[in-house]
Amino acid sequence: MIVDDDIEGEVTRGARALVVCPDIRAQRREDDPEARLEEAKGLALAIGIVVAEAFIIPVREVRPNTLFGEGQVQRIASDCELHEAELVIVDGALSPIQQRNLEEKIGRKVIDRTGLILEIFGERAATAEGRLQVELAHLDYQASRLVRSWTHLERQRGGFGFLGGPGETQIEADRRLIRDRMAKLRRELEQVRKTRELHRKRRGRAPWPVIALVGYTNAGKSTLFNRMTGADVMAEDLLFATLDPTMRAVTLPGIEKAILSDTVGFISDLPTQLVAAFRATLEEVTAADIVLHVRDIANPDTASQKKQVLQVLADLGVTDEEGEGEPTTILEVWNKWDLLDPEMREELAGIAENDDTVMPISAITGEGVDALREKLGAKLTEGARRHSLMLPARDGARIAWLHAHGEVLSDNDGGEGSDGPMRHIEVRLTEKEWGRFETL
């Protein structure tokens, strides 16, 4: 067994871990424990950890000191020995005392679900904003871990290395330093939020419609984003492959230019530190003209995942808890259609045919993506109004713009005017397109 002095040692990528999913009787949930266990294993794999063994432990009564009963703790310790695991991941929230006591009893480093997700975010954040948000979340989390029994000579839990290695620093005994740093980060993030708001207003004046991709993590948002834009955003079969928001221009039927925004994936029991820290990232969703809710329709837990996403959208004010949202249009994209068996495809196809808000697709094969483009173009132009214009024939740039951006119903000789030969144009434009035309 690893001795207690070594608990704070390095545990990095490639570390062998035991994944334990507590099924607490007093917290009966709608999602299946097996599905939660698979998700926890996926989180571990996303950070490069080798899952040596994973299992569910029924918890009849939560023990305040260790969460698990004494016999269950012994089982975890024995399985660590058997499978040569250096790390124990508990798929749930552990108090600082529970975490510390488990480490002492098991003789291994122990991290909970929050610590694991923060570790993933710390590794994946690519932009300055993302790194600020992650550091703020880390500090908020580790502030609660500064229990009196720890000394300044111990390594900190948190920062940019729950799992050890480069970036792990010494614990600061003075909590004031953490509070000061968090206040500074919040000020910097507020400035980022204001800058993002300015960019949003500038786009609104352009004005190009904005389409936001949302969905549970690993639903295929980035793959669809790449398919529609020709971009090369990281799109792997990993939880949280995308953290920082990415935006690209996309052409749709009847729409020369729209902005497609890829966002961080949602997940159940997202750490409260991250909900607050990443609110600025998700603000793009609140300003979108259309929200595409991308679902992994082949996932057995897809219904529970949908509920989690709708809850986050409701928290953001995009929809109510039933998923209804006005004036924002919500479309469900049933992704990974190619992974369904024929019987399930037939059953779901019947449902989709009778629901105008559902689009079955496969982002990986391209099936249904053209139909999705058509649907988006139709949704964005359905509020178009007819305008009758008299323009100088020599104003070729604006006439060409109308042909490119609107539905030109007629373009005829308008006779002579004060500016010379005129063109009489009947055109259908959306409110945004009309606003843009008036600025030309």
Summary of the structure (lengths in Angstrom):
residues: 440
radius of gyration: 26.4
end to end distance: 73.6
largest distance: 95.1
contacts: 1392
relative contact order: 0.09
helix: 43%
strand: 23%
